[in-house]
Amino acid sequence: MRQKDVARQLTRFLISGVLNTGTTYLIFLALLQFFSYRLAYSITYACGILIAYFLNSRFVFRKQYTVRLGLAVLVSYSIQYLYGLLALSILVDALDVPPSVAMLVVVLTAIPLQFAILRSVADTIPGKAR
């Protein structure tokens, strides 16, 4: 893939990420009123996967919906979820960072990791990008 195409993908990834992050952060803050930060994070993350699957397959990487792509995205987000839950737990429990602030730190540190994972997943799907 040409460097120009990667730059376009990265730009679309960042735009979709801002939309997804803003939406899920508001969900997280609302859920914190009723649940522990771990449960709020877990529910929020599930919502974020659904939003991200749609945005990544249609807007960012422009690949057709397939079961294989769905499973690959689910695996990549599972890895990301474990990273986020561990980082959130360390920030809140060990470093005494408020959950609302810790969530922002987790999101910002996860962006490069998630792009690399999703890009490698998208590149394994046969067919041309649309």
N, C-alpha and C positions, 0 to 999 in steps of 0.2 A: 504494500500500500504506500502511495506517495506521501511525502511529508505534508503536503497541502491538504490531502484528504484526512490525515490524522488530526491536523489543526482544526479542520471543520468539525470532525467528530468531537473533539475536545470542547469546542465552543458550544455545540449542541448539548453535550453532556453537562456542561456547567449551567446552561440555561435550564435544562430539565431538572438539574439538581437543586437549583434555587427554588423552583416551583415545588418540588417534592419536599425539600427541607422545610420550607416555610409552612406548608400544609401540615406536615407531620409534627413539627415543633409545636404548633398550636394544639394539635391533638394531644401531644405529650403533656403540655401545660394543663389542659382541661382534665386529663386523666389523673394527674397528680393530686387533684382535689379529692379523689375518691379511692385511689389505690397507692400502693407502695411504688417507689420509683422503678423497681425491677419489673413489676407487672405492667406499669404504665409504659415502660420502654418496650416490653414484649408485644403488647397490643399495638402500640404505635409502629413498631417495626413491621408487623404483619400488614398493616395498612400501607406502609411505605413500599413494601415489596409489590403489592398490587399496582400502585401508582407507577413505580419504577419500571415494572415489566411492560406496561403499556407505553410509557414514554421512551424507554430504551429500544424497544423493538420497532416502534413506528416512527420515532423522531430522531433518535440519536444514531443508532446503527442501521436503521432502515432494513431490517430483516423480516421475513414473513413469520407469522405466528406458527410455531410448530411445538409439538410435545417435547421434542429434544431441546429446543431453545428454552422452553419453560422450565424443564428440569435442570438445565445448565445454570440458568439464572437463579433458580431456587438454591442450588448447591453453593453458588458464589455468594449469595446473600446470607446463607447459613454461616459461612466462614466469617463474613462481615458482622453478623449478629453476635457471634461468640466474642469477636474482638471488642465490639461495642459494649457488651454486657460486662466483660472483664474490666475494660477501661473505666466504665461508669462506676463499677463497684470500687475500684481502687481510688478514684477521685472522691467519691462520696464517703466511703467508709474509712479509708486510710488517710486521706488528705483533708477530709472535712469540707469539701467543696459543696455548695448547695446543688441539689440535683438539676435545677433549671440552668445553672451555669455549666455544670459538668457535661450536660447533654450537648451544649454548644461546642465544648472542647472535643468531645467524641466525634461529632459530625465533621468538624474542621480537620481533624487528624485522619479521618477515614476517607476523605475525598480522593487522594491520589491512589490509595490502595484499591478502592472500589473501581475506579476507572481502569486501572491495569487489569484487574480480574475480569471485568465485563468485556473489555476490548478483546482479551485473549479468548474468552468464551464466544463472542460474536464472530471472531475470525475462524473458528472451527466449524461454523455452520456453512454447509455447502450453498453455492449459488451466489449470484452477484447482489450487492447491496442495491436497494431500490432508490 
